[in-house]
Amino acid sequence: MNLAKTPETADADGAGRDADAAPFLSVRDLRVHFRTDDGIVKAVDGLSFDVLRGRTLGIVGESGSGKSVANQAIMGLHNPKNTAISGEITLDGEELTTATERHLERLRGNKVAMVFQDPLTALSPYYTIGRQIGEPFRKHKGASKREARERAIEMLAKVGIPNPKRRVDDFPHQFSGGMRQRAVIAMSLICDPDLLIADEPTTALDVTVQAQILDLLRELQQEFGSAIILITHDLGVVSQVSDDVLVMYAGRAVERGSVRDVLRSPQHPYTWGLLTSMPRLAGDVNKELVPITGSPPSLLTPPPGCPFEPRCSFRTEVAGASCAADRPALPAGRGAACHLTAEQKRTFFTERVMPRLG
């Protein structure tokens, strides 16, 4: 059963939801700065977003844009010795930035769980799959070894592992890459978390297994009603499973909106660059991709204005504002942090960007 979302179905879902529903996760002005020998690295610099129950937020951007760092802050995984975190992270009405490590341990794997992109680092080679999947269930639910084993078998079956009663006693090296990722998802969902953070869960998988994993996340979300944050660099993945999209660049959010809005009428030149550099199945196979020139700025000395300005081919079109000096604000709701006018965004996307998409 393929439950992957298209922009049309995502929009239909969004149109029917309660616009006044309180977000399950609310992040406000989040800043994550690392102290290094070279100076302060501003990995996340004023990030805000919301995630509703039963919805999937896709966070997209290049490597180093701050996607994983921000979500590790939600999980409380940063070392406080060299990390300064400020802002607000509210999970189901509960503030997390001031929570104690003991309290965060009670939440991790129980109310909020994370699927890491490399299952080999998430799984220990010394213990069986079943023991590792069942461990959070024993810790958070007080289950016995037998109950945890039965629950692990149940979860292996849910994520599509064949013959789970036998495979529960296998070690990670006896599983294929796709099966290991399914096992990590089973471990993350064993306590029925309200929030699941999936950090590049399909990066190391072939396209067939990738599609299966994305469908699996969608099916499990429908069953458990979890909110999901999907971290990726691939807008194609976002288009399949996400309801809403947050585009990040250099530690900041530069565009957000529904999947339909962001993919059909993107407003930020960086989002345009991501789209034109992505191969399209329906496009001309002989058409050359258009990469984003240049490199992201140093987060040790981020620019005072728009962080994308040095790489933006539209910066000369801005009148009355200096992209290099003035930081554009990201408006509430649908919008982009860009000094271009709304008319310019529509015109440039239609006349200059769409022809590149084929």
Secondary structure, DSSP 8 states (H G I E B T S, - for coil): ------HHHHHHHHHHS-TT---SEEEEEEEEEEEETTEEEEEEEEEEEEE-TT-EEEEE--TTSSHHHHHHHHHT-S-TTTEEEEEEEEETTEE-TT--HHHHHHHBTTTEEEE-S-HHHHS-TTS-HHHHHHHHHHHHH---HHHHHHHHHHHHHHTT-SSHHHHTT--GGGS-HHHHHHHHHHHHHTT--SEEEEESTTTTS-HHHHHHHHHHHHHHHHHH--EEEEEES-HHHHHHH-SEEEEEETTEEEEEEEHHHHHHS--SHHHHHHHHTS--TTS-TTS------S----SSS--SS-TTGGG-TTGGG--SS-TTTS-----SSSEES-SS-HHHHHHHIIIIIHHHH-
